[in-house]
């Protein structure tokens, strides 16, 4: 076992995402359901023979969406965690299938900050850490804008100071 394997262990990260992420995730759930619900309701109101079944389907999807929007964001908030140490970036995400990731600082290739339109409404950002890994980038969602910018700057500085080319 190498020194890196002994010191960098997969462990629960300490930092929660911003509490505003709960609202962001809830709005996302509703927005994603609109392209399915809207046609069902419109066609259900216009086509009398299929009205009952289309509106019933819309109601069922609406109930599932409402449940998802009210319950799942709270579960995600309890699960999503992140942490950056001098050696690695740690993340844990997912509410049904949980994913724990660790990326040694020496493997970081790029650091990006993204703010989607709904995220901007909640003053949140996502930091994406791309590594030399086949598994793909690590995303830290639900960060306060200022915290995300500080984190991206910190990771960029640490990465530049780390010898090697992250491959």
Phi and psi in radians as a Rosetta constraint file:
Dihedral C 1 N 2 CA 2 C 2 CIRCULARHARMONIC -1.405 0.35
Dihedral N 2 CA 2 C 2 N 3 CIRCULARHARMONIC 2.956 0.35
Dihedral C 2 N 3 CA 3 C 3 CIRCULARHARMONIC -1.067 0.35
Dihedral N 3 CA 3 C 3 N 4 CIRCULARHARMONIC -0.668 0.35
Dihedral C 3 N 4 CA 4 C 4 CIRCULARHARMONIC -1.095 0.35
Dihedral N 4 CA 4 C 4 N 5 CIRCULARHARMONIC -0.760 0.35
Dihedral C 4 N 5 CA 5 C 5 CIRCULARHARMONIC -1.140 0.35
Dihedral N 5 CA 5 C 5 N 6 CIRCULARHARMONIC -0.521 0.35
Dihedral C 5 N 6 CA 6 C 6 CIRCULARHARMONIC -1.350 0.35
Dihedral N 6 CA 6 C 6 N 7 CIRCULARHARMONIC -0.568 0.35
Dihedral C 6 N 7 CA 7 C 7 CIRCULARHARMONIC -1.667 0.35
Dihedral N 7 CA 7 C 7 N 8 CIRCULARHARMONIC -0.464 0.35
Dihedral C 7 N 8 CA 8 C 8 CIRCULARHARMONIC -1.816 0.35
Dihedral N 8 CA 8 C 8 N 9 CIRCULARHARMONIC 1.662 0.35
Dihedral C 8 N 9 CA 9 C 9 CIRCULARHARMONIC -1.888 0.35
Dihedral N 9 CA 9 C 9 N 10 CIRCULARHARMONIC 2.559 0.35
Dihedral C 9 N 10 CA 10 C 10 CIRCULARHARMONIC -1.216 0.35
Dihedral N 10 CA 10 C 10 N 11 CIRCULARHARMONIC 2.030 0.35
Dihedral C 10 N 11 CA 11 C 11 CIRCULARHARMONIC -2.497 0.35
Dihedral N 11 CA 11 C 11 N 12 CIRCULARHARMONIC 2.823 0.35
Dihedral C 11 N 12 CA 12 C 12 CIRCULARHARMONIC -1.128 0.35
Dihedral N 12 CA 12 C 12 N 13 CIRCULARHARMONIC 2.218 0.35
Dihedral C 12 N 13 CA 13 C 13 CIRCULARHARMONIC -1.221 0.35
Dihedral N 13 CA 13 C 13 N 14 CIRCULARHARMONIC 2.733 0.35
Dihedral C 13 N 14 CA 14 C 14 CIRCULARHARMONIC -1.641 0.35
Dihedral N 14 CA 14 C 14 N 15 CIRCULARHARMONIC -0.520 0.35
Dihedral C 14 N 15 CA 15 C 15 CIRCULARHARMONIC -1.550 0.35
Dihedral N 15 CA 15 C 15 N 16 CIRCULARHARMONIC 2.230 0.35
Dihedral C 15 N 16 CA 16 C 16 CIRCULARHARMONIC -1.394 0.35
Dihedral N 16 CA 16 C 16 N 17 CIRCULARHARMONIC 2.833 0.35
Dihedral C 16 N 17 CA 17 C 17 CIRCULARHARMONIC -1.331 0.35
Dihedral N 17 CA 17 C 17 N 18 CIRCULARHARMONIC 3.001 0.35
Dihedral C 17 N 18 CA 18 C 18 CIRCULARHARMONIC -1.135 0.35
Dihedral N 18 CA 18 C 18 N 19 CIRCULARHARMONIC 2.525 0.35
Dihedral C 18 N 19 CA 19 C 19 CIRCULARHARMONIC -1.087 0.35
Dihedral N 19 CA 19 C 19 N 20 CIRCULARHARMONIC -0.478 0.35
Dihedral C 19 N 20 CA 20 C 20 CIRCULARHARMONIC -1.091 0.35
Dihedral N 20 CA 20 C 20 N 21 CIRCULARHARMONIC -0.305 0.35
Dihedral C 20 N 21 CA 21 C 21 CIRCULARHARMONIC -1.082 0.35
Dihedral N 21 CA 21 C 21 N 22 CIRCULARHARMONIC -0.463 0.35
Dihedral C 21 N 22 CA 22 C 22 CIRCULARHARMONIC -1.047 0.35
Dihedral N 22 CA 22 C 22 N 23 CIRCULARHARMONIC -0.834 0.35
Dihedral C 22 N 23 CA 23 C 23 CIRCULARHARMONIC -1.140 0.35
Dihedral N 23 CA 23 C 23 N 24 CIRCULARHARMONIC -0.700 0.35
Dihedral C 23 N 24 CA 24 C 24 CIRCULARHARMONIC -1.042 0.35
Dihedral N 24 CA 24 C 24 N 25 CIRCULARHARMONIC -0.838 0.35
Dihedral C 24 N 25 CA 25 C 25 CIRCULARHARMONIC -1.127 0.35
Dihedral N 25 CA 25 C 25 N 26 CIRCULARHARMONIC -0.652 0.35
Dihedral C 25 N 26 CA 26 C 26 CIRCULARHARMONIC -1.132 0.35
Dihedral N 26 CA 26 C 26 N 27 CIRCULARHARMONIC -0.789 0.35
Dihedral C 26 N 27 CA 27 C 27 CIRCULARHARMONIC -1.123 0.35
Dihedral N 27 CA 27 C 27 N 28 CIRCULARHARMONIC -0.689 0.35
Dihedral C 27 N 28 CA 28 C 28 CIRCULARHARMONIC -1.006 0.35
Dihedral N 28 CA 28 C 28 N 29 CIRCULARHARMONIC -0.757 0.35
Dihedral C 28 N 29 CA 29 C 29 CIRCULARHARMONIC -1.073 0.35
Dihedral N 29 CA 29 C 29 N 30 CIRCULARHARMONIC -0.742 0.35
Dihedral C 29 N 30 CA 30 C 30 CIRCULARHARMONIC -1.197 0.35
Dihedral N 30 CA 30 C 30 N 31 CIRCULARHARMONIC -0.779 0.35
Dihedral C 30 N 31 CA 31 C 31 CIRCULARHARMONIC -1.076 0.35
Dihedral N 31 CA 31 C 31 N 32 CIRCULARHARMONIC -0.690 0.35
Dihedral C 31 N 32 CA 32 C 32 CIRCULARHARMONIC -1.167 0.35
Dihedral N 32 CA 32 C 32 N 33 CIRCULARHARMONIC -0.526 0.35
Dihedral C 32 N 33 CA 33 C 33 CIRCULARHARMONIC -1.407 0.35
Dihedral N 33 CA 33 C 33 N 34 CIRCULARHARMONIC -0.340 0.35
Dihedral C 33 N 34 CA 34 C 34 CIRCULARHARMONIC -1.025 0.35
Dihedral N 34 CA 34 C 34 N 35 CIRCULARHARMONIC -0.789 0.35
Dihedral C 34 N 35 CA 35 C 35 CIRCULARHARMONIC -1.102 0.35
Dihedral N 35 CA 35 C 35 N 36 CIRCULARHARMONIC -0.338 0.35
Dihedral C 35 N 36 CA 36 C 36 CIRCULARHARMONIC -1.577 0.35
Dihedral N 36 CA 36 C 36 N 37 CIRCULARHARMONIC -0.781 0.35
Dihedral C 36 N 37 CA 37 C 37 CIRCULARHARMONIC -1.216 0.35
Dihedral N 37 CA 37 C 37 N 38 CIRCULARHARMONIC -0.770 0.35
Dihedral C 37 N 38 CA 38 C 38 CIRCULARHARMONIC -1.002 0.35
Dihedral N 38 CA 38 C 38 N 39 CIRCULARHARMONIC -0.879 0.35
Dihedral C 38 N 39 CA 39 C 39 CIRCULARHARMONIC -1.103 0.35
Dihedral N 39 CA 39 C 39 N 40 CIRCULARHARMONIC -0.645 0.35
Dihedral C 39 N 40 CA 40 C 40 CIRCULARHARMONIC -1.080 0.35
Dihedral N 40 CA 40 C 40 N 41 CIRCULARHARMONIC -0.764 0.35
Dihedral C 40 N 41 CA 41 C 41 CIRCULARHARMONIC -1.195 0.35
Dihedral N 41 CA 41 C 41 N 42 CIRCULARHARMONIC -0.815 0.35
Dihedral C 41 N 42 CA 42 C 42 CIRCULARHARMONIC -1.085 0.35
Dihedral N 42 CA 42 C 42 N 43 CIRCULARHARMONIC -0.882 0.35
Dihedral C 42 N 43 CA 43 C 43 CIRCULARHARMONIC -1.156 0.35
Dihedral N 43 CA 43 C 43 N 44 CIRCULARHARMONIC -0.651 0.35
Dihedral C 43 N 44 CA 44 C 44 CIRCULARHARMONIC -1.078 0.35
Dihedral N 44 CA 44 C 44 N 45 CIRCULARHARMONIC -0.636 0.35
Dihedral C 44 N 45 CA 45 C 45 CIRCULARHARMONIC -1.335 0.35
Dihedral N 45 CA 45 C 45 N 46 CIRCULARHARMONIC -0.481 0.35
Dihedral C 45 N 46 CA 46 C 46 CIRCULARHARMONIC -1.569 0.35
Dihedral N 46 CA 46 C 46 N 47 CIRCULARHARMONIC -0.518 0.35
Dihedral C 46 N 47 CA 47 C 47 CIRCULARHARMONIC -1.865 0.35
Dihedral N 47 CA 47 C 47 N 48 CIRCULARHARMONIC 1.727 0.35
Dihedral C 47 N 48 CA 48 C 48 CIRCULARHARMONIC -1.009 0.35
Dihedral N 48 CA 48 C 48 N 49 CIRCULARHARMONIC -0.793 0.35
Dihedral C 48 N 49 CA 49 C 49 CIRCULARHARMONIC -1.093 0.35
Dihedral N 49 CA 49 C 49 N 50 CIRCULARHARMONIC -0.510 0.35
Dihedral C 49 N 50 CA 50 C 50 CIRCULARHARMONIC -1.784 0.35
Dihedral N 50 CA 50 C 50 N 51 CIRCULARHARMONIC 0.040 0.35
Dihedral C 50 N 51 CA 51 C 51 CIRCULARHARMONIC -0.923 0.35
Dihedral N 51 CA 51 C 51 N 52 CIRCULARHARMONIC -0.872 0.35
Dihedral C 51 N 52 CA 52 C 52 CIRCULARHARMONIC -1.031 0.35
Dihedral N 52 CA 52 C 52 N 53 CIRCULARHARMONIC -0.816 0.35
Dihedral C 52 N 53 CA 53 C 53 CIRCULARHARMONIC -1.270 0.35
Dihedral N 53 CA 53 C 53 N 54 CIRCULARHARMONIC -0.695 0.35
Dihedral C 53 N 54 CA 54 C 54 CIRCULARHARMONIC -1.191 0.35
Dihedral N 54 CA 54 C 54 N 55 CIRCULARHARMONIC -0.730 0.35
Dihedral C 54 N 55 CA 55 C 55 CIRCULARHARMONIC -1.237 0.35
Dihedral N 55 CA 55 C 55 N 56 CIRCULARHARMONIC -0.554 0.35
Dihedral C 55 N 56 CA 56 C 56 CIRCULARHARMONIC -1.145 0.35
Dihedral N 56 CA 56 C 56 N 57 CIRCULARHARMONIC -0.763 0.35
Dihedral C 56 N 57 CA 57 C 57 CIRCULARHARMONIC -1.076 0.35
Dihedral N 57 CA 57 C 57 N 58 CIRCULARHARMONIC -0.747 0.35
Dihedral C 57 N 58 CA 58 C 58 CIRCULARHARMONIC -1.088 0.35
Dihedral N 58 CA 58 C 58 N 59 CIRCULARHARMONIC -0.711 0.35
Dihedral C 58 N 59 CA 59 C 59 CIRCULARHARMONIC -1.125 0.35
Dihedral N 59 CA 59 C 59 N 60 CIRCULARHARMONIC -0.751 0.35
Dihedral C 59 N 60 CA 60 C 60 CIRCULARHARMONIC -1.112 0.35
Dihedral N 60 CA 60 C 60 N 61 CIRCULARHARMONIC -0.769 0.35
Dihedral C 60 N 61 CA 61 C 61 CIRCULARHARMONIC -1.125 0.35
Dihedral N 61 CA 61 C 61 N 62 CIRCULARHARMONIC -0.667 0.35
Dihedral C 61 N 62 CA 62 C 62 CIRCULARHARMONIC -1.088 0.35
Dihedral N 62 CA 62 C 62 N 63 CIRCULARHARMONIC -0.724 0.35
Dihedral C 62 N 63 CA 63 C 63 CIRCULARHARMONIC -1.152 0.35
Dihedral N 63 CA 63 C 63 N 64 CIRCULARHARMONIC -0.756 0.35
Dihedral C 63 N 64 CA 64 C 64 CIRCULARHARMONIC -1.115 0.35
Dihedral N 64 CA 64 C 64 N 65 CIRCULARHARMONIC -0.738 0.35
Dihedral C 64 N 65 CA 65 C 65 CIRCULARHARMONIC -1.090 0.35
Dihedral N 65 CA 65 C 65 N 66 CIRCULARHARMONIC -0.783 0.35
Dihedral C 65 N 66 CA 66 C 66 CIRCULARHARMONIC -1.065 0.35
Dihedral N 66 CA 66 C 66 N 67 CIRCULARHARMONIC -0.793 0.35
Dihedral C 66 N 67 CA 67 C 67 CIRCULARHARMONIC -1.037 0.35
Dihedral N 67 CA 67 C 67 N 68 CIRCULARHARMONIC -0.850 0.35
Dihedral C 67 N 68 CA 68 C 68 CIRCULARHARMONIC -1.033 0.35
Dihedral N 68 CA 68 C 68 N 69 CIRCULARHARMONIC -0.807 0.35
Dihedral C 68 N 69 CA 69 C 69 CIRCULARHARMONIC -1.183 0.35
Dihedral N 69 CA 69 C 69 N 70 CIRCULARHARMONIC -0.519 0.35
Dihedral C 69 N 70 CA 70 C 70 CIRCULARHARMONIC -1.572 0.35
Dihedral N 70 CA 70 C 70 N 71 CIRCULARHARMONIC -0.484 0.35
Dihedral C 70 N 71 CA 71 C 71 CIRCULARHARMONIC -1.853 0.35
Dihedral N 71 CA 71 C 71 N 72 CIRCULARHARMONIC -0.871 0.35
Dihedral C 71 N 72 CA 72 C 72 CIRCULARHARMONIC -1.067 0.35
Dihedral N 72 CA 72 C 72 N 73 CIRCULARHARMONIC -0.712 0.35
Dihedral C 72 N 73 CA 73 C 73 CIRCULARHARMONIC -1.015 0.35
Dihedral N 73 CA 73 C 73 N 74 CIRCULARHARMONIC -0.605 0.35
Dihedral C 73 N 74 CA 74 C 74 CIRCULARHARMONIC -1.177 0.35
Dihedral N 74 CA 74 C 74 N 75 CIRCULARHARMONIC -0.678 0.35
Dihedral C 74 N 75 CA 75 C 75 CIRCULARHARMONIC -1.145 0.35
Dihedral N 75 CA 75 C 75 N 76 CIRCULARHARMONIC -0.794 0.35
Dihedral C 75 N 76 CA 76 C 76 CIRCULARHARMONIC -1.029 0.35
Dihedral N 76 CA 76 C 76 N 77 CIRCULARHARMONIC -0.730 0.35
Dihedral C 76 N 77 CA 77 C 77 CIRCULARHARMONIC -1.057 0.35
Dihedral N 77 CA 77 C 77 N 78 CIRCULARHARMONIC -0.668 0.35
Dihedral C 77 N 78 CA 78 C 78 CIRCULARHARMONIC -1.241 0.35
Dihedral N 78 CA 78 C 78 N 79 CIRCULARHARMONIC -0.467 0.35
Dihedral C 78 N 79 CA 79 C 79 CIRCULARHARMONIC -1.626 0.35
Dihedral N 79 CA 79 C 79 N 80 CIRCULARHARMONIC -0.769 0.35
Dihedral C 79 N 80 CA 80 C 80 CIRCULARHARMONIC -1.122 0.35
Dihedral N 80 CA 80 C 80 N 81 CIRCULARHARMONIC 2.184 0.35
Dihedral C 80 N 81 CA 81 C 81 CIRCULARHARMONIC -2.515 0.35
Dihedral N 81 CA 81 C 81 N 82 CIRCULARHARMONIC 2.746 0.35
Dihedral C 81 N 82 CA 82 C 82 CIRCULARHARMONIC -2.643 0.35
Dihedral N 82 CA 82 C 82 N 83 CIRCULARHARMONIC 2.782 0.35
Dihedral C 82 N 83 CA 83 C 83 CIRCULARHARMONIC -2.877 0.35
Dihedral N 83 CA 83 C 83 N 84 CIRCULARHARMONIC 2.514 0.35
Dihedral C 83 N 84 CA 84 C 84 CIRCULARHARMONIC -2.158 0.35
Dihedral N 84 CA 84 C 84 N 85 CIRCULARHARMONIC 2.190 0.35
Dihedral C 84 N 85 CA 85 C 85 CIRCULARHARMONIC -1.977 0.35
Dihedral N 85 CA 85 C 85 N 86 CIRCULARHARMONIC -3.130 0.35
Dihedral C 85 N 86 CA 86 C 86 CIRCULARHARMONIC -1.169 0.35
Dihedral N 86 CA 86 C 86 N 87 CIRCULARHARMONIC -0.300 0.35
Dihedral C 86 N 87 CA 87 C 87 CIRCULARHARMONIC -1.846 0.35
Dihedral N 87 CA 87 C 87 N 88 CIRCULARHARMONIC -0.480 0.35
Dihedral C 87 N 88 CA 88 C 88 CIRCULARHARMONIC -2.782 0.35
Dihedral N 88 CA 88 C 88 N 89 CIRCULARHARMONIC 2.890 0.35
Dihedral C 88 N 89 CA 89 C 89 CIRCULARHARMONIC -1.896 0.35
Dihedral N 89 CA 89 C 89 N 90 CIRCULARHARMONIC 2.191 0.35
Dihedral C 89 N 90 CA 90 C 90 CIRCULARHARMONIC -1.969 0.35
Dihedral N 90 CA 90 C 90 N 91 CIRCULARHARMONIC 2.376 0.35
Dihedral C 90 N 91 CA 91 C 91 CIRCULARHARMONIC -2.442 0.35
Dihedral N 91 CA 91 C 91 N 92 CIRCULARHARMONIC 2.653 0.35
Dihedral C 91 N 92 CA 92 C 92 CIRCULARHARMONIC -2.451 0.35
Dihedral N 92 CA 92 C 92 N 93 CIRCULARHARMONIC 2.239 0.35
Dihedral C 92 N 93 CA 93 C 93 CIRCULARHARMONIC -2.576 0.35
Dihedral N 93 CA 93 C 93 N 94 CIRCULARHARMONIC 2.979 0.35
Dihedral C 93 N 94 CA 94 C 94 CIRCULARHARMONIC 1.751 0.35
Dihedral N 94 CA 94 C 94 N 95 CIRCULARHARMONIC 2.482 0.35
Dihedral C 94 N 95 CA 95 C 95 CIRCULARHARMONIC -1.913 0.35
Dihedral N 95 CA 95 C 95 N 96 CIRCULARHARMONIC -0.556 0.35
Dihedral C 95 N 96 CA 96 C 96 CIRCULARHARMONIC -1.755 0.35
Dihedral N 96 CA 96 C 96 N 97 CIRCULARHARMONIC -0.972 0.35
Dihedral C 96 N 97 CA 97 C 97 CIRCULARHARMONIC -1.809 0.35
Dihedral N 97 CA 97 C 97 N 98 CIRCULARHARMONIC 1.856 0.35
Dihedral C 97 N 98 CA 98 C 98 CIRCULARHARMONIC -1.484 0.35
Dihedral N 98 CA 98 C 98 N 99 CIRCULARHARMONIC 2.430 0.35
Dihedral C 98 N 99 CA 99 C 99 CIRCULARHARMONIC -2.175 0.35
Dihedral N 99 CA 99 C 99 N 100 CIRCULARHARMONIC 2.184 0.35
Dihedral C 99 N 100 CA 100 C 100 CIRCULARHARMONIC -1.930 0.35
Dihedral N 100 CA 100 C 100 N 101 CIRCULARHARMONIC 2.293 0.35
Dihedral C 100 N 101 CA 101 C 101 CIRCULARHARMONIC -2.322 0.35
Dihedral N 101 CA 101 C 101 N 102 CIRCULARHARMONIC 2.614 0.35
Dihedral C 101 N 102 CA 102 C 102 CIRCULARHARMONIC -2.384 0.35
Dihedral N 102 CA 102 C 102 N 103 CIRCULARHARMONIC 2.334 0.35
Dihedral C 102 N 103 CA 103 C 103 CIRCULARHARMONIC -2.245 0.35
Dihedral N 103 CA 103 C 103 N 104 CIRCULARHARMONIC 1.999 0.35
Dihedral C 103 N 104 CA 104 C 104 CIRCULARHARMONIC -1.052 0.35
Dihedral N 104 CA 104 C 104 N 105 CIRCULARHARMONIC 2.461 0.35
Dihedral C 104 N 105 CA 105 C 105 CIRCULARHARMONIC -0.942 0.35
Dihedral N 105 CA 105 C 105 N 106 CIRCULARHARMONIC -0.632 0.35
Dihedral C 105 N 106 CA 106 C 106 CIRCULARHARMONIC -1.159 0.35
Dihedral N 106 CA 106 C 106 N 107 CIRCULARHARMONIC -0.252 0.35
Dihedral C 106 N 107 CA 107 C 107 CIRCULARHARMONIC -1.706 0.35
Dihedral N 107 CA 107 C 107 N 108 CIRCULARHARMONIC -0.064 0.35
Dihedral C 107 N 108 CA 108 C 108 CIRCULARHARMONIC -1.265 0.35
Dihedral N 108 CA 108 C 108 N 109 CIRCULARHARMONIC 2.298 0.35
Dihedral C 108 N 109 CA 109 C 109 CIRCULARHARMONIC -1.852 0.35
Dihedral N 109 CA 109 C 109 N 110 CIRCULARHARMONIC -0.826 0.35
Dihedral C 109 N 110 CA 110 C 110 CIRCULARHARMONIC -2.435 0.35
Dihedral N 110 CA 110 C 110 N 111 CIRCULARHARMONIC 2.745 0.35
Dihedral C 110 N 111 CA 111 C 111 CIRCULARHARMONIC -2.291 0.35
Dihedral N 111 CA 111 C 111 N 112 CIRCULARHARMONIC 2.149 0.35
Dihedral C 111 N 112 CA 112 C 112 CIRCULARHARMONIC -2.177 0.35
Dihedral N 112 CA 112 C 112 N 113 CIRCULARHARMONIC 2.610 0.35
Dihedral C 112 N 113 CA 113 C 113 CIRCULARHARMONIC -2.057 0.35
Dihedral N 113 CA 113 C 113 N 114 CIRCULARHARMONIC 2.276 0.35
Dihedral C 113 N 114 CA 114 C 114 CIRCULARHARMONIC -2.224 0.35
Dihedral N 114 CA 114 C 114 N 115 CIRCULARHARMONIC 2.463 0.35
Dihedral C 114 N 115 CA 115 C 115 CIRCULARHARMONIC -2.323 0.35
Dihedral N 115 CA 115 C 115 N 116 CIRCULARHARMONIC 1.816 0.35
Dihedral C 115 N 116 CA 116 C 116 CIRCULARHARMONIC -1.283 0.35
Dihedral N 116 CA 116 C 116 N 117 CIRCULARHARMONIC 2.982 0.35
Dihedral C 116 N 117 CA 117 C 117 CIRCULARHARMONIC -1.066 0.35
Dihedral N 117 CA 117 C 117 N 118 CIRCULARHARMONIC -0.717 0.35
Dihedral C 117 N 118 CA 118 C 118 CIRCULARHARMONIC -1.253 0.35
Dihedral N 118 CA 118 C 118 N 119 CIRCULARHARMONIC -0.691 0.35
Dihedral C 118 N 119 CA 119 C 119 CIRCULARHARMONIC -0.995 0.35
Dihedral N 119 CA 119 C 119 N 120 CIRCULARHARMONIC -0.757 0.35
Dihedral C 119 N 120 CA 120 C 120 CIRCULARHARMONIC -1.046 0.35
Dihedral N 120 CA 120 C 120 N 121 CIRCULARHARMONIC -0.660 0.35
Dihedral C 120 N 121 CA 121 C 121 CIRCULARHARMONIC -1.094 0.35
Dihedral N 121 CA 121 C 121 N 122 CIRCULARHARMONIC -0.484 0.35
Dihedral C 121 N 122 CA 122 C 122 CIRCULARHARMONIC -1.762 0.35
Dihedral N 122 CA 122 C 122 N 123 CIRCULARHARMONIC 0.134 0.35
Dihedral C 122 N 123 CA 123 C 123 CIRCULARHARMONIC 0.980 0.35
Dihedral N 123 CA 123 C 123 N 124 CIRCULARHARMONIC 0.773 0.35
Dihedral C 123 N 124 CA 124 C 124 CIRCULARHARMONIC -2.062 0.35
Dihedral N 124 CA 124 C 124 N 125 CIRCULARHARMONIC 2.861 0.35
Dihedral C 124 N 125 CA 125 C 125 CIRCULARHARMONIC -2.509 0.35
Dihedral N 125 CA 125 C 125 N 126 CIRCULARHARMONIC 2.840 0.35
Dihedral C 125 N 126 CA 126 C 126 CIRCULARHARMONIC -2.102 0.35
Dihedral N 126 CA 126 C 126 N 127 CIRCULARHARMONIC 2.294 0.35
Dihedral C 126 N 127 CA 127 C 127 CIRCULARHARMONIC -1.808 0.35
Dihedral N 127 CA 127 C 127 N 128 CIRCULARHARMONIC 2.190 0.35
Dihedral C 127 N 128 CA 128 C 128 CIRCULARHARMONIC -1.918 0.35
Dihedral N 128 CA 128 C 128 N 129 CIRCULARHARMONIC 2.144 0.35
Dihedral C 128 N 129 CA 129 C 129 CIRCULARHARMONIC -1.892 0.35
Dihedral N 129 CA 129 C 129 N 130 CIRCULARHARMONIC 1.915 0.35
Dihedral C 129 N 130 CA 130 C 130 CIRCULARHARMONIC -1.588 0.35
Dihedral N 130 CA 130 C 130 N 131 CIRCULARHARMONIC 2.297 0.35
Dihedral C 130 N 131 CA 131 C 131 CIRCULARHARMONIC -2.132 0.35
Dihedral N 131 CA 131 C 131 N 132 CIRCULARHARMONIC 2.990 0.35
Dihedral C 131 N 132 CA 132 C 132 CIRCULARHARMONIC -1.467 0.35
Dihedral N 132 CA 132 C 132 N 133 CIRCULARHARMONIC 1.161 0.35
Dihedral C 132 N 133 CA 133 C 133 CIRCULARHARMONIC -2.418 0.35
Dihedral N 133 CA 133 C 133 N 134 CIRCULARHARMONIC 2.453 0.35
Dihedral C 133 N 134 CA 134 C 134 CIRCULARHARMONIC -1.215 0.35
Dihedral N 134 CA 134 C 134 N 135 CIRCULARHARMONIC -0.346 0.35
Dihedral C 134 N 135 CA 135 C 135 CIRCULARHARMONIC -1.242 0.35
Dihedral N 135 CA 135 C 135 N 136 CIRCULARHARMONIC -0.374 0.35
Dihedral C 135 N 136 CA 136 C 136 CIRCULARHARMONIC 1.807 0.35
Dihedral N 136 CA 136 C 136 N 137 CIRCULARHARMONIC -3.048 0.35
Dihedral C 136 N 137 CA 137 C 137 CIRCULARHARMONIC -1.252 0.35
Dihedral N 137 CA 137 C 137 N 138 CIRCULARHARMONIC 2.761 0.35
Dihedral C 137 N 138 CA 138 C 138 CIRCULARHARMONIC -1.815 0.35
Dihedral N 138 CA 138 C 138 N 139 CIRCULARHARMONIC 2.253 0.35
Dihedral C 138 N 139 CA 139 C 139 CIRCULARHARMONIC -1.943 0.35
Dihedral N 139 CA 139 C 139 N 140 CIRCULARHARMONIC 2.302 0.35
Dihedral C 139 N 140 CA 140 C 140 CIRCULARHARMONIC -1.956 0.35
Dihedral N 140 CA 140 C 140 N 141 CIRCULARHARMONIC 1.757 0.35
Dihedral C 140 N 141 CA 141 C 141 CIRCULARHARMONIC -1.641 0.35
Dihedral N 141 CA 141 C 141 N 142 CIRCULARHARMONIC 2.797 0.35
Dihedral C 141 N 142 CA 142 C 142 CIRCULARHARMONIC 1.313 0.35
Dihedral N 142 CA 142 C 142 N 143 CIRCULARHARMONIC 0.521 0.35
Dihedral C 142 N 143 CA 143 C 143 CIRCULARHARMONIC -1.633 0.35
Dihedral N 143 CA 143 C 143 N 144 CIRCULARHARMONIC 2.579 0.35
Dihedral C 143 N 144 CA 144 C 144 CIRCULARHARMONIC -1.043 0.35
Dihedral N 144 CA 144 C 144 N 145 CIRCULARHARMONIC 2.497 0.35
Dihedral C 144 N 145 CA 145 C 145 CIRCULARHARMONIC -0.902 0.35
Dihedral N 145 CA 145 C 145 N 146 CIRCULARHARMONIC -0.873 0.35
Dihedral C 145 N 146 CA 146 C 146 CIRCULARHARMONIC -1.120 0.35
Dihedral N 146 CA 146 C 146 N 147 CIRCULARHARMONIC -0.732 0.35
Dihedral C 146 N 147 CA 147 C 147 CIRCULARHARMONIC -1.099 0.35
Dihedral N 147 CA 147 C 147 N 148 CIRCULARHARMONIC -0.693 0.35
Dihedral C 147 N 148 CA 148 C 148 CIRCULARHARMONIC -1.123 0.35
Dihedral N 148 CA 148 C 148 N 149 CIRCULARHARMONIC -0.758 0.35
Dihedral C 148 N 149 CA 149 C 149 CIRCULARHARMONIC -1.134 0.35
Dihedral N 149 CA 149 C 149 N 150 CIRCULARHARMONIC -0.729 0.35
Dihedral C 149 N 150 CA 150 C 150 CIRCULARHARMONIC -1.107 0.35
Dihedral N 150 CA 150 C 150 N 151 CIRCULARHARMONIC -0.774 0.35
Dihedral C 150 N 151 CA 151 C 151 CIRCULARHARMONIC -1.085 0.35
Dihedral N 151 CA 151 C 151 N 152 CIRCULARHARMONIC -0.792 0.35
Dihedral C 151 N 152 CA 152 C 152 CIRCULARHARMONIC -1.067 0.35
Dihedral N 152 CA 152 C 152 N 153 CIRCULARHARMONIC -0.733 0.35
Dihedral C 152 N 153 CA 153 C 153 CIRCULARHARMONIC -1.123 0.35
Dihedral N 153 CA 153 C 153 N 154 CIRCULARHARMONIC -0.792 0.35
Dihedral C 153 N 154 CA 154 C 154 CIRCULARHARMONIC -1.058 0.35
Dihedral N 154 CA 154 C 154 N 155 CIRCULARHARMONIC -0.816 0.35
Dihedral C 154 N 155 CA 155 C 155 CIRCULARHARMONIC -1.136 0.35
Dihedral N 155 CA 155 C 155 N 156 CIRCULARHARMONIC -0.650 0.35
Dihedral C 155 N 156 CA 156 C 156 CIRCULARHARMONIC -1.110 0.35
Dihedral N 156 CA 156 C 156 N 157 CIRCULARHARMONIC -0.773 0.35
Dihedral C 156 N 157 CA 157 C 157 CIRCULARHARMONIC -1.122 0.35
Dihedral N 157 CA 157 C 157 N 158 CIRCULARHARMONIC -0.800 0.35
Dihedral C 157 N 158 CA 158 C 158 CIRCULARHARMONIC -1.116 0.35
Dihedral N 158 CA 158 C 158 N 159 CIRCULARHARMONIC -0.719 0.35
Dihedral C 158 N 159 CA 159 C 159 CIRCULARHARMONIC -1.130 0.35
Dihedral N 159 CA 159 C 159 N 160 CIRCULARHARMONIC -0.727 0.35
Dihedral C 159 N 160 CA 160 C 160 CIRCULARHARMONIC -1.130 0.35
Dihedral N 160 CA 160 C 160 N 161 CIRCULARHARMONIC -0.559 0.35
Dihedral C 160 N 161 CA 161 C 161 CIRCULARHARMONIC -1.428 0.35
Dihedral N 161 CA 161 C 161 N 162 CIRCULARHARMONIC -0.186 0.35
Dihedral C 161 N 162 CA 162 C 162 CIRCULARHARMONIC -1.522 0.35
Dihedral N 162 CA 162 C 162 N 163 CIRCULARHARMONIC 2.189 0.35
Dihedral C 162 N 163 CA 163 C 163 CIRCULARHARMONIC -1.162 0.35
Dihedral N 163 CA 163 C 163 N 164 CIRCULARHARMONIC 2.655 0.35
Dihedral C 163 N 164 CA 164 C 164 CIRCULARHARMONIC 1.857 0.35
Dihedral N 164 CA 164 C 164 N 165 CIRCULARHARMONIC 3.089 0.35
Dihedral C 164 N 165 CA 165 C 165 CIRCULARHARMONIC -2.041 0.35
Dihedral N 165 CA 165 C 165 N 166 CIRCULARHARMONIC 0.297 0.35
Dihedral C 165 N 166 CA 166 C 166 CIRCULARHARMONIC 1.034 0.35
Dihedral N 166 CA 166 C 166 N 167 CIRCULARHARMONIC 0.599 0.35
